[in-house]
Amino acid sequence: MSAFVSTVGAGNRGLLNLKGAGSGPLWPTSAFFDKSLKTVLGSKITNQRLLTRNLKLAAEYDKEKQPSKDKWKGLAFDTSDDQQDITRGKGMVDSLFQAPMGTGTHYAVMSSYDYTSKGLRQYKLDNNMDGFYIASSFMDKVVVHITKNFLQIPNIKVPLILGIWGGKGQGKSFQCELVFAKMGINPIVMSAGELESGNAGEPAKLIRQRYREAADIIKKKGKMCCLFINDLDAGAGRFGGTTQYTVNNQMVNATLMNIADNPTSVQLPGMYNKEENPRVPIIVTGNDFSTLYAPLIRDGRMEKFYWAPTREDRIGVCTGIFGSDDLPREDIVKLVNTFHGQSIDFFGALRARVYDDEVRRWICGVGVENVGKRLVNSKEGPPTLEQPKMTLEKLLEYGNMLVLEQENVKRVRLSDKYLKEAALGDANEDAMKNGSFYG
């Protein structure tokens, strides 16, 4: 210990000599030395003024003395959590030295929302996504169903499948996509066209594969996922005697029933292991679930939700459709009231019809013979059309045209005429009465 002390003393004395502080054995007083050592050296430390004469310690932060371009001055006022500081520093250095997003020390376990007082929090669901309106009842049903399937509720049997059915063109699939985006879910999507195949058993196998794929996303990536099947009744339902009931229809219904009964033990053909997979909620849409196999839609397996948008829902959806057109809310309300019997997709088709005038103007500018050269493999790139001015009068005009086209389809029924006669028959009778038929 004495050898160590002499070395420290020599080093300090050399430094003091270089600065012209004088000679003599000097040791600094420090908490590093114990009591006994301080007692022995106490008599030799005679010139404490040399140590304190040239040493100054600034322990306080003075705003006025700091330069205006001090890049570290924010640290004196930063009172946030360390994890928040690390999160803000993500991306400040080369990605080679950063952990992947969602891992590492820059992944904040607590978010800034966790520091908010519980008295200030609001638990009302926000039913807007990227400017589009989500019906409150629709969002409540989907969010609650998905959440219940991920919760561990004792002594409760939660239906695995949520069946959303209703009239055509009411935005069932689009509303589901908005809810998934709101919850941060990337669903595994299937359509009715995949529920039939030339190979027997192929659609049933595909459903199991897609279900297991969604389960792997939950298990391996730690993200919520679900299986979304569009128009289930169109692929697995029976529409009277005109629809052939095939082996694949039967196996699709049986497979969905089996998955609903055993959601954590879904096996693939040829792979029979006892490893359990995570529970994956299934969302299906359709127009009429009475065409499905009755045991599939019973309450223990499928929770049914009939989607019939109210007037407020229709106004909210139309507000999102015409959101970029600066159309007053009063005009949107009058438009919905005028076409109260139409589906929601009618208003989307109505907005697209307004662009017809701009398309005609562009065609006249380039010429009909040059349309193909201008649109396909053109060096000039795709053309840009000016956004037409949306007015209530113009929308009502085009809306009435769409309604007349619907009425013509329902009234004329050309298919019946083609089957009975070789000519059009009375197909032009309405035009003759109006005096607009020439021939």
Kinemage of the C-alpha trace (Angstrom):
@kinemage 1
@onewidth
@group {chain A} dominant
@subgroup {mainchain}
@vectorlist {calphas} color= white
{ca met a 1} P 0.000 0.000 0.000
{ca ser a 2} L 2.906 2.370 0.798
{ca ala a 3} L 4.472 1.792 -2.613
{ca phe a 4} L 1.240 2.674 -4.260
{ca val a 5} L 0.908 5.881 -2.237
{ca ser a 6} L 4.420 7.007 -3.105
{ca thr a 7} L 3.740 6.511 -6.780
{ca val a 8} L 0.603 8.631 -6.623
{ca gly a 9} L 2.434 11.310 -4.740
{ca ala a 10} L 5.277 11.426 -7.223
{ca gly a 11} L 2.911 11.752 -10.097
{ca asn a 12} L 1.057 14.636 -8.503
{ca arg a 13} L 4.251 16.376 -7.479
{ca gly a 14} L 5.580 16.167 -11.045
{ca leu a 15} L 2.482 17.783 -12.369
{ca leu a 16} L 2.625 20.576 -9.845
{ca asn a 17} L 6.275 21.245 -10.611
{ca leu a 18} L 5.508 21.651 -14.275
{ca lys a 19} L 2.948 24.315 -13.461
{ca gly a 20} L 5.282 26.167 -11.151
{ca ala a 21} L 3.446 25.204 -8.017
{ca gly a 22} L 6.633 24.553 -6.048
{ca ser a 23} L 8.252 21.455 -4.619
{ca gly a 24} L 7.590 19.135 -1.753
{ca pro a 25} L 5.581 15.960 -1.252
{ca leu a 26} L 1.918 16.730 -1.879
{ca trp a 27} L -1.015 14.336 -1.880
{ca pro a 28} L -4.615 15.137 -2.692
{ca thr a 29} L -7.264 14.599 -0.077
{ca ser a 30} L -9.654 12.050 -1.456
{ca ala a 31} L -12.240 9.612 -0.228
{ca phe a 32} L -10.123 6.957 -1.913
{ca phe a 33} L -7.740 6.811 1.089
{ca asp a 34} L -8.945 5.141 4.259
{ca lys a 35} L -8.779 6.625 7.810
{ca ser a 36} L -5.475 5.097 8.811
{ca leu a 37} L -3.708 6.293 5.680
{ca lys a 38} L -5.089 9.794 6.115
{ca thr a 39} L -3.757 9.839 9.698
{ca val a 40} L -0.258 8.883 8.578
{ca leu a 41} L -0.171 11.380 5.748
{ca gly a 42} L -1.970 14.148 7.591
{ca ser a 43} L 1.252 15.718 8.889
{ca lys a 44} L 2.883 15.799 5.444
{ca ile a 45} L 0.040 17.621 3.688
{ca thr a 46} L 0.966 21.231 4.409
{ca asn a 47} L 0.040 23.150 1.329
{ca gln a 48} L -3.647 22.606 0.593
{ca arg a 49} L -3.890 25.991 -1.074
{ca leu a 50} L -1.921 24.711 -4.090
{ca leu a 51} L -4.637 22.178 -4.832
{ca thr a 52} L -7.542 24.560 -4.574
{ca arg a 53} L -5.938 27.675 -6.009
{ca asn a 54} L -6.227 26.713 -9.730
{ca leu a 55} L -9.170 24.278 -9.572
{ca lys a 56} L -12.711 25.542 -10.191
{ca leu a 57} L -15.877 23.361 -10.372
{ca ala a 58} L -19.050 24.687 -12.027
{ca ala a 59} L -21.890 22.607 -10.545
{ca glu a 60} L -24.789 24.693 -11.821
{ca tyr a 61} L -26.120 25.272 -15.318
{ca asp a 62} L -26.202 28.955 -16.240
{ca lys a 63} L -28.524 29.740 -19.168
{ca glu a 64} L -26.982 33.108 -19.949
{ca lys a 65} L -23.427 31.793 -20.234
{ca gln a 66} L -24.320 28.957 -22.619
{ca pro a 67} L -23.713 29.570 -26.334
{ca ser a 68} L -26.809 29.821 -28.513
{ca lys a 69} L -25.705 26.918 -30.713
{ca asp a 70} L -25.163 24.418 -27.916
{ca lys a 71} L -26.432 21.118 -29.309
{ca trp a 72} L -26.454 19.495 -25.869
{ca lys a 73} L -28.381 22.210 -24.024
{ca gly a 74} L -31.620 20.220 -24.342
{ca leu a 75} L -30.235 17.588 -21.977
{ca ala a 76} L -30.484 20.058 -19.099
{ca phe a 77} L -34.241 20.280 -19.499
{ca asp a 78} L -35.076 16.737 -20.708
{ca thr a 79} L -37.034 14.966 -17.993
{ca ser a 80} L -38.405 12.090 -20.081
{ca asp a 81} L -37.808 8.420 -19.554
{ca asp a 82} L -34.541 6.872 -20.711
{ca gln a 83} L -36.327 4.473 -23.028
{ca gln a 84} L -38.019 7.394 -24.731
{ca asp a 85} L -34.630 9.025 -25.272
{ca ile a 86} L -33.262 5.849 -26.817
{ca thr a 87} L -36.324 5.525 -29.031
{ca arg a 88} L -35.882 9.066 -30.308
{ca gly a 89} L -32.270 8.233 -31.147
{ca lys a 90} L -33.295 5.354 -33.396
{ca gly a 91} L -32.007 5.958 -36.891
{ca met a 92} L -29.457 8.620 -35.912
{ca val a 93} L -26.542 6.324 -36.702
{ca asp a 94} L -25.830 3.779 -39.410
{ca ser a 95} L -28.292 0.892 -39.500
{ca leu a 96} L -25.372 -1.510 -39.178
{ca phe a 97} L -25.128 -0.530 -35.521
{ca gln a 98} L -28.865 -0.581 -34.807
{ca ala a 99} L -30.968 -3.514 -33.707
{ca pro a 100} L -34.029 -4.376 -35.843
{ca met a 101} L -37.151 -2.349 -35.205
{ca gly a 102} L -39.185 -3.764 -32.335
{ca thr a 103} L -36.150 -5.272 -30.569
{ca gly a 104} L -33.071 -4.054 -28.744
{ca thr a 105} L -32.727 -1.332 -26.145
{ca his a 106} L -34.439 1.269 -28.342
{ca tyr a 107} L -37.688 -0.668 -28.093
{ca ala a 108} L -39.659 1.213 -25.443
{ca val a 109} L -41.511 -1.166 -23.145
{ca met a 110} L -43.541 1.781 -21.874
{ca ser a 111} L -44.971 4.221 -24.374
{ca ser a 112} L -45.632 7.877 -23.733
{ca tyr a 113} L -49.320 6.990 -23.389
{ca asp a 114} L -48.513 4.974 -20.254
{ca tyr a 115} L -47.385 8.119 -18.457
{ca thr a 116} L -50.716 9.848 -19.009
{ca ser a 117} L -52.927 10.163 -15.984
{ca lys a 118} L -55.817 7.723 -15.986
{ca gly a 119} L -58.160 10.629 -15.393
{ca leu a 120} L -57.190 12.100 -18.763
{ca arg a 121} L -57.606 8.941 -20.842
{ca gln a 122} L -60.593 8.413 -23.100
{ca tyr a 123} L -61.707 4.912 -24.006
{ca lys a 124} L -64.107 5.858 -26.797
{ca leu a 125} L -63.204 4.023 -29.986
{ca asp a 126} L -62.058 6.286 -32.781
{ca asn a 127} L -64.101 5.245 -35.813
{ca asn a 128} L -62.102 7.093 -38.488
{ca met a 129} L -59.276 5.617 -40.528
{ca asp a 130} L -57.371 7.661 -43.137
{ca gly a 131} L -60.371 9.940 -43.567
{ca phe a 132} L -62.835 7.072 -44.046
{ca tyr a 133} L -65.776 6.503 -41.734
{ca ile a 134} L -66.248 3.223 -39.858
{ca ala a 135} L -69.700 2.531 -38.489
{ca ser a 136} L -69.604 2.391 -34.686
{ca ser a 137} L -71.688 -0.769 -34.400
{ca phe a 138} L -69.640 -2.494 -37.106
{ca met a 139} L -66.337 -1.571 -35.518
{ca asp a 140} L -67.540 -2.565 -32.047
{ca lys a 141} L -68.606 -6.010 -33.236
{ca val a 142} L -65.368 -6.816 -35.096
{ca val a 143} L -63.000 -5.394 -32.475
{ca val a 144} L -64.764 -7.132 -29.584
{ca his a 145} L -64.856 -10.467 -31.435
{ca ile a 146} L -61.137 -10.380 -32.279
{ca thr a 147} L -60.209 -9.256 -28.766
{ca lys a 148} L -62.285 -11.971 -27.093
{ca asn a 149} L -60.547 -14.637 -29.148
{ca phe a 150} L -57.138 -13.484 -27.926
{ca leu a 151} L -58.186 -13.203 -24.272
{ca gln a 152} L -57.994 -16.090 -21.819
{ca ile a 153} L -61.479 -15.973 -20.305
{ca pro a 154} L -62.163 -18.864 -17.886
{ca asn a 155} L -65.274 -20.990 -18.301
{ca ile a 156} L -66.304 -19.148 -21.471
{ca lys a 157} L -66.603 -20.682 -24.928
{ca val a 158} L -66.022 -17.901 -27.435
{ca pro a 159} L -67.241 -18.528 -31.015
{ca leu a 160} L -64.280 -18.610 -33.373
{ca ile a 161} L -66.121 -17.361 -36.479
{ca leu a 162} L -67.796 -13.996 -36.925
{ca gly a 163} L -70.247 -13.985 -39.829
{ca ile a 164} L -71.081 -10.536 -41.221
{ca trp a 165} L -73.954 -10.691 -43.668
{ca gly a 166} L -76.303 -8.232 -45.299
{ca gly a 167} L -77.382 -6.697 -48.576
{ca lys a 168} L -75.153 -6.367 -51.599
{ca gly a 169} L -72.857 -3.389 -51.907
{ca gln a 170} L -73.158 -2.244 -48.284
{ca gly a 171} L -69.378 -2.075 -47.739
{ca lys a 172} L -68.939 -5.141 -45.539
{ca ser a 173} L -65.510 -6.080 -46.887
{ca phe a 174} L -64.262 -2.492 -47.012
{ca gln a 175} L -65.405 -1.783 -43.463
{ca cys a 176} L -63.575 -4.926 -42.312
{ca glu a 177} L -60.384 -3.762 -44.050
{ca leu a 178} L -60.632 -0.398 -42.293
{ca val a 179} L -61.041 -2.082 -38.906
{ca phe a 180} L -58.053 -4.356 -39.592
{ca ala a 181} L -55.943 -1.343 -40.542
{ca lys a 182} L -57.107 0.460 -37.397
{ca met a 183} L -56.020 -2.479 -35.236
{ca gly a 184} L -52.754 -2.981 -37.100
{ca ile a 185} L -53.742 -6.421 -38.395
{ca asn a 186} L -52.623 -7.848 -41.728
{ca pro a 187} L -55.244 -10.568 -42.307
{ca ile a 188} L -54.823 -13.718 -44.353
{ca val a 189} L -57.470 -13.223 -47.049
{ca met a 190} L -59.430 -15.843 -48.964
{ca ser a 191} L -62.173 -15.430 -51.533
{ca ala a 192} L -65.133 -17.541 -52.549
{ca gly a 193} L -63.378 -18.512 -55.780
{ca glu a 194} L -60.807 -20.496 -53.796
{ca leu a 195} L -63.488 -22.697 -52.214
{ca glu a 196} L -63.924 -24.793 -55.343
{ca ser a 197} L -61.366 -26.767 -57.311
{ca gly a 198} L -61.055 -29.503 -59.876
{ca asn a 199} L -59.214 -31.581 -57.271
{ca ala a 200} L -61.365 -33.023 -54.505
{ca gly a 201} L -60.307 -31.811 -51.048
{ca glu a 202} L -58.046 -29.011 -52.300
{ca pro a 203} L -60.146 -26.081 -50.898
{ca ala a 204} L -60.396 -27.730 -47.468
{ca lys a 205} L -56.624 -28.206 -47.414
{ca leu a 206} L -56.131 -24.592 -48.476
{ca ile a 207} L -58.275 -23.349 -45.565
{ca arg a 208} L -56.107 -25.301 -43.114
{ca gln a 209} L -52.929 -23.967 -44.688
{ca arg a 210} L -54.131 -20.370 -44.508
{ca tyr a 211} L -55.242 -20.851 -40.906
{ca arg a 212} L -51.862 -22.271 -39.939
{ca glu a 213} L -50.132 -19.423 -41.776
{ca ala a 214} L -52.047 -16.915 -39.660
{ca ala a 215} L -51.192 -18.912 -36.529
{ca asp a 216} L -47.482 -18.771 -37.409
{ca ile a 217} L -47.653 -14.986 -37.701
{ca ile a 218} L -49.121 -14.828 -34.199
{ca lys a 219} L -46.662 -17.315 -32.712
{ca lys a 220} L -43.389 -16.419 -34.460
{ca lys a 221} L -43.799 -12.707 -35.201
{ca gly a 222} L -45.841 -11.823 -32.140
{ca lys a 223} L -48.458 -9.893 -34.129
{ca met a 224} L -52.228 -10.168 -34.206
{ca cys a 225} L -53.654 -11.873 -37.257
{ca cys a 226} L -56.938 -13.344 -38.456
{ca leu a 227} L -58.371 -15.327 -41.358
{ca phe a 228} L -60.703 -13.277 -43.562
{ca ile a 229} L -62.977 -15.092 -46.054
{ca asn a 230} L -64.949 -12.961 -48.520
{ca asp a 231} L -68.398 -14.053 -49.756
{ca leu a 232} L -68.453 -17.421 -48.020
{ca asp a 233} L -71.999 -18.169 -49.143
{ca ala a 234} L -71.056 -17.714 -52.817
{ca gly a 235} L -68.505 -20.534 -52.562
{ca ala a 236} L -70.014 -22.860 -49.978
{ca gly a 237} L -73.740 -22.068 -50.072
{ca arg a 238} L -76.631 -23.646 -51.956
{ca phe a 239} L -78.937 -21.443 -54.028
{ca gly a 240} L -81.927 -23.634 -54.768
{ca gly a 241} L -81.864 -26.442 -57.281
{ca thr a 242} L -79.656 -24.536 -59.706
{ca thr a 243} L -76.531 -24.944 -57.579
{ca gln a 244} L -74.679 -28.238 -57.620
{ca tyr a 245} L -73.582 -29.409 -54.174
{ca thr a 246} L -70.109 -30.872 -54.660
{ca val a 247} L -67.688 -32.791 -52.469
{ca asn a 248} L -65.641 -29.617 -52.026
{ca asn a 249} L -68.677 -27.704 -50.704
{ca gln a 250} L -69.241 -30.433 -48.169
{ca met a 251} L -65.589 -30.568 -47.098
{ca val a 252} L -65.310 -26.776 -46.779
{ca asn a 253} L -68.273 -26.723 -44.397
{ca ala a 254} L -66.898 -29.692 -42.456
{ca thr a 255} L -63.410 -28.154 -42.229
{ca leu a 256} L -64.707 -24.844 -40.902
{ca met a 257} L -66.814 -26.741 -38.353
{ca asn a 258} L -63.796 -28.742 -37.223
{ca ile a 259} L -61.583 -25.663 -36.895
{ca ala a 260} L -64.300 -23.863 -34.914
{ca asp a 261} L -64.494 -26.834 -32.504
{ca asn a 262} L -60.697 -27.296 -32.199
{ca pro a 263} L -59.067 -23.938 -32.983
{ca thr a 264} L -55.742 -24.740 -31.280
{ca ser a 265} L -55.230 -28.153 -32.900
{ca val a 266} L -55.449 -27.672 -36.656
{ca gln a 267} L -53.494 -30.365 -38.489
{ca leu a 268} L -52.311 -30.417 -42.066
{ca pro a 269} L -52.612 -33.572 -44.197
{ca gly a 270} L -49.577 -35.760 -43.578
{ca met a 271} L -48.399 -33.689 -40.573
{ca tyr a 272} L -49.879 -35.074 -37.388
{ca asn a 273} L -48.038 -33.609 -34.416
{ca lys a 274} L -49.354 -32.717 -30.985
{ca glu a 275} L -47.993 -29.184 -31.013
{ca glu a 276} L -50.747 -26.665 -30.362
{ca asn a 277} L -51.123 -23.628 -32.564
{ca pro a 278} L -52.421 -20.208 -31.444
{ca arg a 279} L -56.107 -19.462 -31.741
{ca val a 280} L -56.893 -17.449 -34.895
{ca pro a 281} L -60.228 -15.610 -35.167
{ca ile a 282} L -62.069 -16.066 -38.490
{ca ile a 283} L -64.108 -13.286 -40.106
{ca val a 284} L -66.434 -14.215 -42.977
{ca thr a 285} L -68.759 -12.069 -45.072
{ca gly a 286} L -71.775 -12.990 -47.172
{ca asn a 287} L -75.174 -11.912 -48.419
{ca asp a 288} L -77.359 -14.721 -47.109
{ca phe a 289} L -76.095 -17.208 -44.535
{ca ser a 290} L -79.293 -19.244 -44.743
{ca thr a 291} L -77.703 -20.894 -47.795
{ca leu a 292} L -74.887 -22.318 -45.637
{ca tyr a 293} L -74.848 -25.651 -43.842
{ca ala a 294} L -76.993 -25.176 -40.735
{ca pro a 295} L -74.617 -26.798 -38.165
{ca leu a 296} L -71.837 -24.430 -39.306
{ca ile a 297} L -73.744 -21.276 -38.412
{ca arg a 298} L -74.989 -22.413 -35.004
{ca asp a 299} L -74.264 -20.044 -32.130
{ca gly a 300} L -71.426 -22.030 -30.574
{ca arg a 301} L -69.359 -21.875 -33.760
{ca met a 302} L -70.365 -18.668 -35.515
{ca glu a 303} L -71.467 -15.330 -34.146
{ca lys a 304} L -73.783 -13.643 -36.650
{ca phe a 305} L -73.962 -9.920 -37.304
{ca tyr a 306} L -76.503 -8.502 -39.717
{ca trp a 307} L -75.096 -5.329 -41.260
{ca ala a 308} L -77.735 -2.817 -42.330
{ca pro a 309} L -76.257 0.698 -42.312
{ca thr a 310} L -78.437 3.373 -40.784
{ca arg a 311} L -78.963 6.818 -42.264
{ca glu a 312} L -76.173 8.240 -40.105
{ca asp a 313} L -73.846 5.448 -41.225
{ca arg a 314} L -74.592 6.165 -44.868
{ca ile a 315} L -73.967 9.876 -44.380
{ca gly a 316} L -70.688 9.117 -42.623
{ca val a 317} L -69.501 6.775 -45.387
{ca cys a 318} L -70.467 9.277 -48.096
{ca thr a 319} L -68.560 11.976 -46.230
{ca gly a 320} L -65.448 9.836 -46.630
{ca ile a 321} L -66.218 9.103 -50.299
{ca phe a 322} L -66.584 12.789 -51.177
{ca gly a 323} L -64.004 13.944 -48.655
{ca ser a 324} L -61.555 15.300 -51.254
{ca asp a 325} L -64.244 17.102 -53.289
{ca asp a 326} L -65.083 19.867 -50.815
{ca leu a 327} L -68.752 18.921 -50.972
{ca pro a 328} L -70.727 20.565 -48.129
{ca arg a 329} L -72.308 18.255 -45.584
{ca glu a 330} L -75.737 19.637 -46.404
{ca asp a 331} L -75.353 18.467 -50.014
{ca ile a 332} L -74.197 15.024 -48.875
{ca val a 333} L -77.238 14.699 -46.602
{ca lys a 334} L -79.566 15.710 -49.442
{ca leu a 335} L -77.840 13.239 -51.776
{ca val a 336} L -78.315 10.384 -49.292
{ca asn a 337} L -81.941 11.348 -48.699
{ca thr a 338} L -82.631 11.463 -52.442
{ca phe a 339} L -81.228 7.967 -53.086
{ca his a 340} L -82.236 6.451 -49.760
{ca gly a 341} L -82.909 3.017 -51.227
{ca gln a 342} L -79.508 2.607 -52.852
{ca ser a 343} L -76.545 0.684 -51.489
{ca ile a 344} L -73.357 2.367 -50.318
{ca asp a 345} L -71.351 1.362 -53.381
{ca phe a 346} L -73.909 3.299 -55.462
{ca phe a 347} L -72.357 6.542 -54.222
{ca gly a 348} L -68.859 5.325 -55.094
{ca ala a 349} L -70.028 4.497 -58.615
{ca leu a 350} L -71.736 7.886 -58.762
{ca arg a 351} L -68.494 9.716 -57.994
{ca ala a 352} L -66.646 7.664 -60.621
{ca arg a 353} L -69.326 8.536 -63.212
{ca val a 354} L -68.641 12.262 -62.766
{ca tyr a 355} L -65.148 11.714 -64.200
{ca asp a 356} L -66.645 10.640 -67.531
{ca asp a 357} L -66.644 14.220 -68.821
{ca glu a 358} L -62.934 14.640 -68.060
{ca val a 359} L -62.150 11.343 -69.795
{ca arg a 360} L -64.125 12.389 -72.890
{ca arg a 361} L -62.288 15.708 -72.978
{ca trp a 362} L -58.922 13.931 -72.819
{ca ile a 363} L -59.914 11.473 -75.568
{ca cys a 364} L -60.937 14.329 -77.842
{ca gly a 365} L -57.586 15.976 -77.196
{ca val a 366} L -55.398 13.018 -78.180
{ca gly a 367} L -57.750 11.432 -80.719
{ca val a 368} L -59.478 8.073 -80.544
{ca glu a 369} L -56.844 6.424 -82.760
{ca asn a 370} L -54.044 7.486 -80.373
{ca val a 371} L -55.612 6.337 -77.103
{ca gly a 372} L -53.838 2.960 -77.109
{ca lys a 373} L -50.436 4.464 -77.902
{ca arg a 374} L -50.851 7.057 -75.158
{ca leu a 375} L -52.011 4.694 -72.418
{ca val a 376} L -49.948 1.535 -73.011
{ca asn a 377} L -46.146 1.545 -72.989
{ca ser a 378} L -45.926 5.293 -73.492
{ca lys a 379} L -42.724 7.247 -72.840
{ca glu a 380} L -44.749 10.212 -71.622
{ca gly a 381} L -46.198 8.276 -68.713
{ca pro a 382} L -49.839 8.047 -67.674
{ca pro a 383} L -51.960 11.146 -68.258
{ca thr a 384} L -53.206 13.252 -65.387
{ca leu a 385} L -56.839 14.324 -65.286
{ca glu a 386} L -58.071 17.408 -63.516
{ca gln a 387} L -60.388 16.726 -60.624
{ca pro a 388} L -63.880 17.738 -61.764
{ca lys a 389} L -65.955 20.110 -59.712
{ca met a 390} L -68.492 18.157 -57.699
{ca thr a 391} L -71.826 19.898 -57.419
{ca leu a 392} L -75.110 18.637 -56.071
{ca glu a 393} L -76.878 19.250 -59.391
{ca lys a 394} L -74.337 17.214 -61.330
{ca leu a 395} L -74.403 14.363 -58.793
{ca leu a 396} L -78.198 14.227 -58.855
{ca glu a 397} L -78.172 14.120 -62.670
{ca tyr a 398} L -75.743 11.224 -62.849
{ca gly a 399} L -77.469 9.489 -59.947
{ca asn a 400} L -80.798 9.493 -61.781
{ca met a 401} L -79.045 8.018 -64.824
{ca leu a 402} L -77.728 5.133 -62.696
{ca val a 403} L -81.175 4.525 -61.248
{ca leu a 404} L -82.676 4.333 -64.770
{ca glu a 405} L -80.077 1.754 -65.764
{ca gln a 406} L -81.036 -0.349 -62.746
{ca glu a 407} L -84.708 -0.086 -63.637
{ca asn a 408} L -84.015 -1.145 -67.212
{ca val a 409} L -82.282 -4.310 -66.045
{ca lys a 410} L -85.173 -5.213 -63.773
{ca arg a 411} L -87.898 -4.338 -66.291
{ca val a 412} L -86.634 -5.566 -69.634
{ca arg a 413} L -85.139 -8.931 -68.575
{ca leu a 414} L -83.576 -9.584 -71.954
{ca ser a 415} L -82.553 -13.102 -70.956
{ca asp a 416} L -86.201 -14.184 -70.904
{ca lys a 417} L -86.776 -12.618 -74.315
{ca tyr a 418} L -83.734 -14.320 -75.809
{ca leu a 419} L -84.957 -17.697 -74.621
{ca lys a 420} L -88.491 -17.249 -76.003
{ca glu a 421} L -87.979 -15.337 -79.242
{ca ala a 422} L -85.242 -14.767 -81.758
{ca ala a 423} L -85.810 -10.993 -81.845
{ca leu a 424} L -85.850 -8.454 -79.033
{ca gly a 425} L -89.613 -8.701 -78.745
{ca asp a 426} L -90.965 -5.991 -76.498
{ca ala a 427} L -87.527 -4.922 -75.279
{ca asn a 428} L -87.890 -1.540 -77.039
{ca glu a 429} L -91.492 -0.993 -76.079
{ca asp a 430} L -90.642 1.646 -73.511
{ca ala a 431} L -88.521 3.543 -76.061
{ca met a 432} L -91.380 3.445 -78.550
{ca lys a 433} L -93.792 4.920 -76.039
{ca asn a 434} L -91.354 7.719 -75.219
{ca gly a 435} L -90.773 8.489 -78.898
{ca ser a 436} L -87.019 7.999 -78.567
{ca phe a 437} L -86.825 4.799 -80.628
{ca tyr a 438} L -85.738 5.121 -84.243
{ca gly a 439} L -85.844 2.170 -86.584
